Amino acid sequence: MKKTFLIIAATFMAYVAWGQQLQTIKGTTKDKKRIEVQYYKGATQDYIESVKYQLVDELNAENKNKQNSINDLQYQLNKANKTIGNLNEQLKNADNSDQFAALNNQLNEKQSEIDQLNEQIGDLNAQLNDAKAENDKLKRQLDSIKAVNLQLSQNKNRSAKSPIVGVEANMGSVLLSSSGLSNPWEKALTWNKQATIYFGTGRLTESFPISIEAGVGFRSLPMAASFASDYPISATDIDHCDYEAIYKDLTEKLTMNCVEIPVRLCIGQPSKDKVSVYAKIGVTPSFILSAKLANGSYTKQGYYQNWNVTFEDIEELGFFNNGGEGSQTATPDKRFNLWGNAAFGAYVPLGSSLLFNVGAKLDYPIMKTGTFTCTTDDKDNPLFTGGLLKYDGRLFIPNLQAGLVYTLR
């Protein structure tokens, strides 16, 4: 265990060291001088500070060299002026014309040397002034770049903190629990359809992209079940004779239309210039507006055990083929339900403020769906005595999700 810990620690330290490696950029100054600047990988502000101070130091060092050259020339100029002073004294004390002419020539040469030194000093001073002006200009440019970058960073952060308005659609399979269905019913597949419009707050904290979303939506939630093949049920016909009712291809679908108010916590903010991910978890209060029970075409036969005979397609006795289609209103014993939901996906920018989101979502019931009542005169029909009307289980709905998001400025 200790060895494993040391390996992990060493790997982490190596990664940190690699992440902090020096980077190098190259450039050319105004006077065609090549320079190289090294900086550590980091934020843009760190990069600008590194470049700023290293370039300024480079110019300052160059200016210092020029100043040293000026000082050397000034020293030579002072020395030449002192020599001229000595020559003038000797010139006053000269005894003959030859000595006077020689001293005068030396004096002219020194004067020429002084003129050259003054010219060189003037050129260096002009270069020094230009370098100082370039240095000041560079400082101003780098400060301006830093200010612009800071403003862009603030604007970018501001857009990421903006509240949003979104619309989304969900579609997924409704998965029933087999244990919630009484025999002889078996679960069948149906499709949940849902549409929602919602509002999202801006980012709640500076350090973590978290926000709250709330909205209103509509859901069409169908549950389906089918009858086990050729399952007989004891019954009595209109003449009070006992028989076994045999149903074939019997299916039923209970559809609930609900209005919902989703409230959820969202981790991840939509970005206007790159794909970003999100994860959401929340609860959804749901109110059933209406419910209908429908069945498709099926066959009902009657087997009379006493006579060992099966009757079908005798409508007077209640036996028929390819009949029984219809729907009736179902009344829920409670209209309120509460769902939990979790989703994850990605935001894809489409424009400056518009984004497309796509992902997956899971709905699960915190409360059971509840039972229903359907009034009918056909008391022996299994459609109205069991099945989905008496479903006592939970259901899960995995959905695909897609929508549009608009960030408010």
C-alpha positions as CSV (number, residue, x, y, z in Angstrom):
1,M,0.0,0.0,0.0
2,K,2.8,2.4,0.9
3,K,4.6,1.6,-2.3
4,T,1.4,2.3,-4.3
5,F,1.0,5.6,-2.5
6,L,4.5,6.7,-3.3
7,I,4.1,5.8,-7.0
8,I,0.9,7.9,-7.2
9,A,2.5,10.8,-5.3
10,A,5.6,10.7,-7.7
11,T,3.3,10.6,-10.7
12,F,1.4,13.6,-9.5
13,M,4.6,15.6,-8.8
14,A,5.9,14.8,-12.2
15,Y,2.6,15.9,-13.8
16,V,2.7,19.2,-11.9
17,A,6.3,19.8,-12.9
18,W,5.5,19.1,-16.5
19,G,2.5,21.5,-16.3
20,Q,4.7,24.3,-15.1
21,Q,7.4,23.9,-17.8
22,L,8.8,27.0,-19.3
23,Q,7.5,28.2,-22.6
24,T,9.5,30.4,-25.0
25,I,8.4,33.1,-27.5
26,K,10.6,34.9,-30.0
27,G,10.4,38.4,-31.4
28,T,12.1,41.3,-33.1
29,T,12.5,44.8,-31.7
30,K,12.1,48.0,-33.7
31,D,15.8,48.1,-34.4
32,K,15.8,44.5,-35.8
33,K,17.2,43.0,-32.6
34,R,16.1,39.4,-32.0
35,I,14.9,38.6,-28.5
36,E,13.6,35.5,-26.7
37,V,11.2,35.6,-23.8
38,Q,10.5,32.7,-21.4
39,Y,7.4,32.4,-19.3
40,Y,5.6,29.7,-17.3
41,K,2.4,28.2,-18.6
42,G,-0.6,29.8,-16.8
43,A,-3.3,32.4,-17.2
44,T,-3.2,35.0,-19.9
45,Q,-2.6,37.7,-17.3
46,D,0.5,35.8,-16.0
47,Y,1.7,35.5,-19.6
48,I,1.3,39.3,-20.2
49,E,3.1,40.2,-17.0
50,S,5.9,37.8,-17.8
51,V,6.3,39.3,-21.3
52,K,6.0,42.8,-20.1
53,Y,8.6,42.7,-17.5
54,Q,11.1,40.6,-19.5
55,L,10.8,42.9,-22.6
56,V,11.1,46.0,-20.4
57,D,14.2,44.5,-18.7
58,E,15.6,43.8,-22.1
59,L,15.2,47.4,-23.2
60,N,16.4,48.8,-19.9
61,A,19.6,46.7,-20.2
62,E,20.1,48.0,-23.8
63,N,19.5,51.6,-22.5
64,K,22.1,51.0,-19.7
65,N,24.7,49.9,-22.3
66,K,24.1,53.0,-24.3
67,Q,24.3,55.2,-21.2
68,N,27.7,53.5,-20.3
69,S,28.9,54.3,-23.8
70,I,27.8,58.0,-23.3
71,N,29.7,58.1,-20.0
72,D,32.9,56.7,-21.7
73,L,32.6,59.3,-24.4
74,Q,32.1,62.0,-21.9
75,Y,35.2,60.8,-20.0
76,Q,37.2,61.0,-23.3
77,L,35.7,64.4,-24.0
78,N,36.7,65.7,-20.5
79,K,40.2,64.3,-21.1
80,A,40.5,66.0,-24.5
81,N,39.3,69.3,-23.0
82,K,41.9,69.0,-20.3
83,T,44.6,68.3,-23.0
84,I,43.4,71.4,-24.9
85,G,43.9,73.4,-21.7
86,N,47.4,72.2,-21.3
87,L,48.2,72.9,-25.0
88,N,46.9,76.5,-24.6
89,E,49.2,77.1,-21.6
90,Q,52.1,75.7,-23.6
91,L,51.1,77.9,-26.6
92,K,51.3,81.0,-24.4
93,N,54.8,80.1,-23.2
94,A,56.1,79.1,-26.7
95,D,59.5,80.7,-27.5
96,N,59.6,80.4,-31.3
97,S,57.3,80.1,-34.2
98,D,58.1,76.4,-34.9
99,Q,57.1,75.4,-31.4
100,F,54.0,77.6,-31.7
101,A,53.0,76.0,-35.0
102,A,53.4,72.4,-33.6
103,L,51.3,73.2,-30.5
104,N,48.7,74.9,-32.7
105,N,48.5,71.7,-34.9
106,Q,48.0,69.6,-31.8
107,L,45.3,71.9,-30.6
108,N,43.4,71.7,-33.9
109,E,43.7,67.9,-33.8
110,K,42.2,67.7,-30.3
111,Q,39.5,70.2,-31.3
112,S,38.6,67.9,-34.2
113,E,38.6,64.9,-31.8
114,I,36.3,66.8,-29.4
115,D,33.9,67.6,-32.3
116,Q,33.8,63.9,-33.2
117,L,33.2,63.0,-29.6
118,N,30.4,65.5,-29.3
119,E,28.8,64.2,-32.5
120,Q,28.9,60.6,-31.1
121,I,27.5,61.7,-27.8
122,G,24.7,63.5,-29.6
123,D,23.9,60.4,-31.7
124,L,23.9,58.2,-28.6
125,N,21.7,60.6,-26.7
126,A,19.2,60.6,-29.6
127,Q,19.2,56.8,-29.7
128,L,18.8,56.7,-25.9
129,N,15.8,59.1,-26.2
130,D,14.3,56.9,-28.9
131,A,14.8,53.8,-26.8
132,K,13.2,55.4,-23.8
133,A,10.2,56.5,-26.0
134,E,10.0,52.9,-27.3
135,N,10.2,51.6,-23.8
136,D,7.4,53.9,-22.6
137,K,5.3,53.0,-25.7
138,L,5.8,49.3,-25.0
139,K,4.7,49.7,-21.4
140,R,1.6,51.5,-22.5
141,Q,0.8,48.9,-25.2
142,L,1.2,46.0,-22.7
143,D,-0.9,47.8,-20.1
144,S,-3.5,48.3,-22.8
145,I,-3.4,44.7,-23.8
146,K,-3.8,43.6,-20.2
147,A,-6.7,45.9,-19.7
148,V,-8.4,44.7,-22.9
149,N,-7.8,41.1,-21.9
150,L,-9.2,41.7,-18.4
151,Q,-12.3,43.3,-19.9
152,L,-12.8,40.4,-22.3
153,S,-12.4,38.0,-19.4
154,Q,-14.9,39.9,-17.4
155,N,-17.4,39.9,-20.4
156,K,-16.9,36.2,-20.9
157,N,-17.5,35.5,-17.2
158,R,-20.6,37.8,-17.3
159,S,-22.1,35.9,-20.2
160,A,-21.5,32.6,-18.4
161,K,-23.4,34.0,-15.4
162,S,-26.4,35.1,-17.5
163,P,-29.9,33.7,-16.7
164,I,-31.4,31.6,-19.4
165,V,-34.8,30.7,-21.0
166,G,-35.2,27.3,-22.6
167,V,-37.6,24.9,-24.2
168,E,-37.0,21.1,-24.3
169,A,-38.7,18.0,-25.5
170,N,-38.4,14.5,-24.0
171,M,-39.4,11.2,-25.4
172,G,-38.7,7.8,-23.9
173,S,-40.1,4.3,-23.2
174,V,-42.4,3.7,-20.2
175,L,-41.1,0.7,-18.2
176,L,-43.7,-0.9,-15.9
177,S,-42.9,-3.1,-12.9
178,S,-44.1,-6.7,-13.6
179,S,-44.9,-7.1,-9.9
180,G,-47.4,-4.3,-10.0
181,L,-49.6,-6.2,-12.5
182,S,-52.0,-8.9,-11.5
183,N,-52.3,-12.1,-13.5
184,P,-52.9,-12.6,-16.3
185,W,-51.7,-9.1,-17.4
186,E,-48.2,-8.6,-18.8
187,K,-46.5,-5.2,-19.4
188,A,-46.2,-3.8,-22.9
189,L,-44.1,-0.9,-24.3
190,T,-45.4,2.6,-24.8
191,W,-43.8,6.0,-25.3
192,N,-43.8,9.0,-23.0
193,K,-43.9,12.4,-24.6
194,Q,-43.1,15.6,-22.7
195,A,-42.5,19.3,-23.5
196,T,-41.3,22.0,-21.1
197,I,-40.5,25.7,-21.1
198,Y,-38.3,26.8,-18.2
199,F,-36.2,29.7,-16.7
200,G,-32.8,29.3,-15.3
201,T,-31.1,31.7,-12.8
202,G,-27.6,33.1,-13.4
203,R,-24.6,31.4,-11.8
204,L,-25.1,31.3,-8.0
205,T,-21.4,31.2,-7.0
206,E,-18.1,32.5,-8.5
207,S,-16.2,29.3,-7.9
208,F,-18.7,26.7,-9.1
209,P,-21.1,26.7,-12.1
210,I,-24.4,25.9,-10.3
211,S,-27.9,27.4,-10.9
212,I,-31.6,26.7,-10.3
213,E,-34.1,26.0,-13.1
214,A,-37.9,26.0,-12.9
215,G,-40.7,25.9,-15.5
216,V,-44.0,24.4,-16.6
217,G,-44.6,21.5,-18.9
218,F,-47.1,19.1,-20.3
219,R,-46.8,15.3,-20.4
220,S,-48.7,12.5,-22.2
221,L,-48.0,9.4,-20.2
222,P,-49.4,6.1,-21.6
223,M,-49.1,2.8,-19.8
224,A,-49.8,-0.4,-21.7
225,A,-50.5,-4.0,-20.8
226,S,-51.5,-7.2,-22.7
227,F,-53.4,-10.3,-21.8
228,A,-51.6,-13.6,-21.5
229,S,-52.4,-15.7,-24.6
230,D,-55.7,-17.7,-24.3
231,Y,-56.0,-17.2,-20.6
232,P,-59.4,-18.6,-19.5
233,I,-61.6,-16.7,-16.9
234,S,-64.7,-18.2,-15.2
235,A,-67.9,-16.4,-16.3
236,T,-71.7,-16.7,-16.7
237,D,-73.5,-15.9,-19.8
238,I,-76.9,-14.0,-20.2
239,D,-78.7,-17.4,-19.7
240,H,-76.9,-18.0,-16.4
241,C,-74.8,-20.8,-17.9
242,D,-71.2,-21.2,-16.6
243,Y,-68.4,-21.0,-19.1
244,E,-64.7,-20.0,-19.4
245,A,-64.1,-16.8,-21.3
246,I,-61.0,-17.1,-23.5
247,Y,-59.5,-13.7,-24.6
248,K,-57.0,-13.5,-27.5
249,D,-54.8,-10.4,-28.4
250,L,-56.4,-8.3,-25.6
251,T,-54.4,-5.1,-24.9
252,E,-55.2,-2.0,-23.0
253,K,-53.6,1.4,-22.7
254,L,-54.2,3.9,-19.9
255,T,-53.1,7.4,-21.0
256,M,-52.7,10.2,-18.5
257,N,-52.4,13.9,-19.6
258,C,-50.6,15.9,-16.9
259,V,-49.4,19.4,-16.3
260,E,-46.0,19.6,-14.5
261,I,-43.9,22.1,-12.6
262,P,-40.2,20.9,-12.8
263,V,-37.7,22.4,-10.3
264,R,-34.1,21.3,-10.6
265,L,-30.5,22.1,-9.7
266,C,-28.2,22.5,-12.7
267,I,-24.4,22.0,-12.6
268,G,-22.8,23.5,-15.7
269,Q,-23.3,26.8,-17.5
270,P,-24.0,27.2,-21.3
271,S,-20.9,28.8,-23.0
272,K,-21.3,31.0,-26.1
273,D,-18.1,30.0,-27.7
274,K,-17.6,26.3,-27.0
275,V,-19.4,23.0,-26.2
276,S,-20.1,22.6,-22.5
277,V,-21.7,19.8,-20.4
278,Y,-24.4,19.9,-17.8
279,A,-26.0,17.6,-15.2
280,K,-29.4,18.2,-13.6
281,I,-31.3,16.7,-10.7
282,G,-34.6,17.8,-9.4
283,V,-38.3,17.0,-8.6
284,T,-41.4,17.5,-10.6
285,P,-44.9,17.9,-9.1
286,S,-47.4,16.5,-11.5
287,F,-51.2,17.0,-11.8
288,I,-53.4,14.6,-13.8
289,L,-55.8,16.6,-16.0
290,S,-57.5,13.7,-17.7
291,A,-57.1,9.9,-18.1
292,K,-58.5,7.5,-20.7
293,L,-58.6,3.7,-20.9
294,A,-58.5,2.3,-24.4
295,N,-58.4,-1.2,-25.9
296,G,-57.7,-2.4,-29.4
297,S,-59.4,-5.2,-31.4
298,Y,-59.4,-8.6,-29.7
299,T,-61.3,-11.9,-29.7
300,K,-63.5,-13.4,-27.0
301,Q,-64.6,-17.0,-27.0
302,G,-66.7,-19.0,-24.6
303,Y,-65.8,-22.6,-23.6
304,Y,-68.7,-24.6,-22.0
305,Q,-67.1,-27.4,-20.1
306,N,-70.3,-29.3,-19.5
307,W,-70.9,-29.7,-23.3
308,N,-67.2,-29.4,-24.3
309,V,-68.0,-26.8,-26.9
310,T,-66.5,-23.4,-27.7
311,F,-68.6,-20.5,-29.1
312,E,-67.3,-17.5,-30.8
313,D,-68.6,-14.7,-33.0
314,I,-72.0,-14.9,-31.4
315,E,-72.6,-11.3,-30.4
316,E,-76.0,-12.2,-28.6
317,L,-74.0,-14.2,-26.1
318,G,-71.2,-11.7,-25.9
319,F,-68.7,-13.5,-28.0
320,F,-67.1,-11.8,-31.0
321,N,-64.1,-11.6,-33.3
322,N,-62.2,-8.4,-34.0
323,G,-64.4,-6.3,-31.8
324,G,-64.3,-4.4,-28.6
325,E,-62.4,-1.4,-29.8
326,G,-63.1,1.8,-27.8
327,S,-62.1,4.1,-25.0
328,Q,-63.6,5.3,-21.8
329,T,-62.8,8.0,-19.3
330,A,-60.8,6.8,-16.2
331,T,-61.0,8.6,-12.9
332,P,-57.8,8.6,-10.8
333,D,-58.2,8.1,-7.0
334,K,-55.6,10.9,-6.7
335,R,-54.5,13.5,-9.2
336,F,-51.2,14.6,-7.6
337,N,-48.0,12.8,-8.2
338,L,-44.3,13.6,-7.5
339,W,-41.5,12.6,-9.8
340,G,-37.7,12.7,-9.3
341,N,-35.6,13.2,-12.4
342,A,-31.9,13.3,-13.3
343,A,-30.4,14.4,-16.6
344,F,-27.0,15.0,-18.3
345,G,-26.0,16.3,-21.7
346,A,-24.2,19.0,-23.6
347,Y,-24.8,22.6,-24.8
348,V,-23.8,23.3,-28.4
349,P,-23.5,27.0,-29.4
350,L,-25.6,28.1,-32.4
351,G,-25.0,31.8,-32.2
352,S,-24.1,34.6,-29.9
353,S,-26.9,33.8,-27.5
354,L,-28.7,30.7,-28.8
355,L,-27.6,27.2,-27.9
356,F,-28.8,23.7,-28.7
357,N,-28.9,21.1,-25.9
358,V,-29.0,17.3,-26.2
359,G,-28.8,14.6,-23.6
360,A,-30.5,11.9,-21.7
361,K,-33.0,12.1,-18.8
362,L,-34.5,9.6,-16.3
363,D,-37.9,10.0,-14.6
364,Y,-38.7,7.9,-11.6
365,P,-41.8,8.2,-9.3
366,I,-41.3,9.3,-5.7
367,M,-45.0,8.4,-5.2
368,K,-46.9,5.5,-6.9
369,T,-49.1,6.4,-9.8
370,G,-52.3,5.3,-8.0
371,T,-55.4,3.4,-9.1
372,F,-58.2,4.4,-11.4
373,T,-61.9,3.7,-11.7
374,C,-63.8,3.2,-15.0
375,T,-67.6,3.0,-14.9
376,T,-69.1,0.4,-17.2
377,D,-71.9,-2.1,-17.4
378,D,-69.6,-4.9,-18.6
379,K,-68.6,-6.1,-15.1
380,D,-67.1,-9.3,-16.4
381,N,-64.7,-7.6,-18.8
382,P,-61.1,-7.9,-17.5
383,L,-60.4,-4.5,-19.0
384,F,-62.5,-2.9,-16.2
385,T,-61.8,-5.3,-13.3
386,G,-58.0,-5.3,-13.2
387,G,-55.0,-4.6,-15.3
388,L,-53.8,-1.0,-15.5
389,L,-56.8,0.4,-13.5
390,K,-55.5,-1.5,-10.5
391,Y,-51.8,-1.2,-11.2
392,D,-49.9,-1.2,-8.0
393,G,-46.3,-0.6,-8.9
394,R,-43.7,2.0,-10.0
395,L,-42.6,2.9,-13.4
396,F,-39.4,4.2,-14.8
397,I,-39.0,6.4,-17.9
398,P,-35.5,6.8,-19.7
399,N,-35.8,9.6,-22.2
400,L,-33.8,11.3,-24.9
401,Q,-33.8,15.0,-24.5
402,A,-33.3,17.9,-26.9
403,G,-34.0,21.6,-26.8
404,L,-33.0,25.2,-27.3
405,V,-31.5,27.6,-24.8
406,Y,-31.3,31.4,-25.0
407,T,-29.0,33.3,-22.7
408,L,-30.3,36.6,-21.5
409,R,-27.9,39.6,-21.7
